[in-house]
Amino acid sequence: MRVDLGNALDSVASPGVSRDALSRLDERVADAHERIETGRADDEHGYAALNLPETTDTDEIRSAVEPFADAETVLTVGIGGSALGAATLANGLDSDVDAYFLDNVDPEHVSALLDRLSLSDTAVNVVSRSGTTAETLANFLVVRDAMESANVDWTDRTFVTTGEEGNLRNLADRHDLPALDVPDGVPGRFSMLSTVGLACAAIQGHDIDAVLDGAHAEADRLAGSLFESPAYAYGAATYALDERGAGINAMMPYAESLETFAEWFAQLWAESLGKDGLGQTPVRALGATDQHSQLQLYRAGPSDKMVTFVRPTERADRSIPETDLPGLEYLGGGSLGSLLSAEFEATEASLAASGQPNVRLEIDRVDEYGLGELCYCLEAACVLAGELYSVETFVQPAVEWGKRAARGLLGGGNFEEADEVAEKSTLTVE
Ligand SMILES: O=P(O)(O)OC[C@H]1O[C@](O)(CO)[C@@H](O)[C@@H]1O
């Protein structure tokens, strides 16, 4: 895992950060590292997530999902951190077992998916840390109903991953379903490297130990200086750039297999750092595709953002056939990989040429080890940034208002927030 801050320096970019400023910030990084290590040593809420490479029991996960070894498809029912980590692995890696995610309650999408699936060959993975999330429980009820209509014994095809208490735990106990525990002290968005993110991967036959090995290697590189730890270098640089005006962070991986990783990053960054009027706004982008949609803004729009480029340095390639079509000779005989690599470096340089800050993250390959490394690095970077912003990184109180309002609207209790929904100001043009 390599982090290159070269194009974030003020000799190249504006906003940019000077090497001196990074050295001064490094004193705070040292303090933050001490705080983080104390939190890890005491298994404190949130900080415990950075211990998962050590604490996650992969044998326990494999034996819990063993009854589903015959599954041709795994359907994960969960939302936010209870889906995005597993989806990052599933969409980043190849498997003969297909993986689908119900992480929204769009009736047309849910019906179309359930109509398409062979439910008798599907393992259903219901994931909710709280066990109370409306979208997840509603989708589970719909999936269960569909299985019963298809004469499939849902108790044979379903396992849950949840906390000690809650509706889902009660359901698992009542029907004696295989169940995995969500680890204590690990917020959803930091739970990829636990039962939450790895159960689906285990059913798909991925090497979940290799995921943790990659994460472990990154954990071993956490140190009291940003100049020694890629994770802290990234965390400190994004904080410093935000302080200087780059309030938006466009995560732009150059691999289709990393598109869901950008979604996962968006939750991690937004829900962890978006507090007290602070926090960088994550934006999901994809290279080379978004060179042809977003780049105009990234280069010539307001200087209020940074771009994070991510790429694997090794990947399977595909050659481009020789051609005598006029003007295309430069492509013929080359490969898609070399074209994508040229696009990556050219786009990076184009932003530097217009003074727009950007950072490069590189892994060797998009495989179990590489994904473990990359995601642990971003998790530790996020924890470090949270210390520098002095925000409560591991809570997300602002999401509760909307949940109470929705529950009230659906007759699920008396919530004043539901009343406020009816008081919406309107100025309708039609
Ligand atoms: O795992 P749960 O409790 O169903 O929560 C799902 C997601 O919803 C949130 O609580 C936000 O509403 C996220 O923090 C979490 O990842």
PDBQT file of the ligand as one rigid body, heavy atoms in Angstrom, charges set to zero:
ROOT
HETATM    1  O1  LIG A 501     -26.452  -2.468  11.178  1.00  0.00    +0.000 OA
HETATM    2  P1  LIG A 501     -27.652  -1.655  11.457  1.00  0.00    +0.000 P 
HETATM    3  O2  LIG A 501     -27.891  -1.418  12.908  1.00  0.00    +0.000 OA
HETATM    4  O3  LIG A 501     -28.879  -2.212  10.779  1.00  0.00    +0.000 OA
HETATM    5  O4  LIG A 501     -27.409  -0.185  10.856  1.00  0.00    +0.000 OA
HETATM    6  C1  LIG A 501     -27.182   0.001   9.489  1.00  0.00    +0.000 C 
HETATM    7  C2  LIG A 501     -26.580   1.341   9.232  1.00  0.00    +0.000 C 
HETATM    8  O5  LIG A 501     -27.472   2.379   9.668  1.00  0.00    +0.000 OA
HETATM    9  C3  LIG A 501     -26.741   3.389  10.373  1.00  0.00    +0.000 C 
HETATM   10  O6  LIG A 501     -26.952   3.219  11.719  1.00  0.00    +0.000 OA
HETATM   11  C4  LIG A 501     -27.186   4.750   9.918  1.00  0.00    +0.000 C 
HETATM   12  O7  LIG A 501     -28.536   4.863   9.973  1.00  0.00    +0.000 OA
HETATM   13  C5  LIG A 501     -25.294   3.136  10.008  1.00  0.00    +0.000 C 
HETATM   14  O8  LIG A 501     -24.395   3.680  10.922  1.00  0.00    +0.000 OA
HETATM   15  C6  LIG A 501     -25.262   1.624   9.933  1.00  0.00    +0.000 C 
HETATM   16  O9  LIG A 501     -24.151   1.169   9.234  1.00  0.00    +0.000 OA
ENDROOT
TORSDOF 0
